[in-house]
Amino acid sequence: MSSILKSPAGSAALLSALLGAGAALADDVPLLADHIVPIEVRQIQPGDINTIFVDVTVCDAAQACRTVPNVIVDTGSTGLHLYREALDGLELDAVTTSDGRPLSHWTGFGSRTIWTTVNRAQVRIGKVSTDVIPIALYDKPSPLEQLPAAYTKVDSRDWFVGIANGVLGISPRRQLAEGYFVDRPEGGAEAAPDWHEVVVDTSRQLANPIAHFPAPYDNGSVIKLLGAGPGAAYAKLPGWLGLGIGLPTYGLFPASARVVSHELDQDGHFPLMVGERRFDVLLDSATNMLALDLDHLGIPRRGDGGWYYDAPAATPLELTALCGKRKVKLAQAVYVGARDSIFLKPQGYAVLPSLIVTPELTGGVSTLGSPFFYGRTVATGLQGSINPFLQQAPAAGLYGSVACDEALEPGSPSPYGYVVYTDGAD
């Protein structure tokens, strides 16, 4: 457990103003503030593993509000998706096309998809609120509904209802531009729906709530989770979600840790090596395992379809960040464990740090899921925002050392977003 960076004397007044009354610094507890909220890895039903949950509040046009617990924190998707029943009767206005037809949306989460309506709500995390933005609501599947045939072949709504009350999508993307449908019945009210995909303007697109928070909380998010021993398993693991990257959340970054920063490509990936093999990886807090091809390391596969890697005991994997022409070996490893010892854990063990599968289970995408976040502080910067970890001003001392800053000149907007993560102690 790392100590938290103390406030430098020259920044104390500004930091205090940003944090508000009641903020505190402690050796093992991050800053307590309206824009830094608790998160937790835990189970809400037997079998859930490595899932990070947060509470999210939504309000209707009349400012009636509901706080929804058990919402998955997801840096790999965009937009707030909530189970309608979790709103406890709160009705949200529908988003419609210019001619008044309600919008529906088909969202993909890796190999799973979810059919939703598009509605308007004010979104609040901690005490930081958006204006009114489009969000998605989903229901349990109904045998009476008729949806696009291609969608119904892979409908995952029952699965989503079983694991959480929703998904908070805070990827680098600011909104979702595709996947919108309207129903055009041709034979009256009794006719089968005739779904048509449509293009909608940005005001109607599902929005990343982070992008709609007031400055300085609108450029990205920071996730900090406590560490978990690689060969162990735990019932719960606490952490914090901070809004805004830079001064508002620098206290979540341990003073003793170096900081690694990557510009993302247009697919949201960055380069990393496992052993001597390069991967373009997605950093995704909602994927509840690591998905990496480890065949080149000779680690055997086990389980259904040979998708799970199986080491005799928790085994560290050497990771190397690629920074232009430089290679930066990471001090903090990830681990692959023994499959049977992982899956034979008694009910109630939600935190399993050494679970690695093949990318076949994530649609072929090499993914650093939630186990990568254990014991780290990880920031996800939005498209078009400026990465404060690249600044060369005197205040850069707040952020510790930067190991990988190859892509942009300091002060330049990031076209596809960026990720920043801590890498153990110096």
Secondary structure, DSSP 8 states (H G I E B T S, - for coil): --------GGGHHHHHHHH-TT----SSS---BTTEEEEEE--SSTT--S-EEEEEEEE-TT--EEEEEEEEEETTSEEEEEEGGGGTT----B-B-TTS-B-EEEEEETTEEEEEEEEEEEEEETTEEEEEEEEEEE----TT----HHHHTTB-HHHHHHH-SEEEEESS-SB--S-EEEE--SS-TTS---EEEE---GGGS-B-GGGGS-TTSSSEEEEEE----TT--BS-EEEEEEESSSGGGGGGS-TTEEEEEEE--TTS-EEEEETTEEEEEEE-TTS-SEE---GGGT--EESGGG-EE--SS-EEE-EEEEETTEEEE-SS-EEE--HHHHHTS-TT--B-TT-EE-GGGGTT--EE-HHHHBT-EEEEE-TT-B-GGG--SGGGGGG--BS---SS-TT-B-SS-EEEEEEEE-
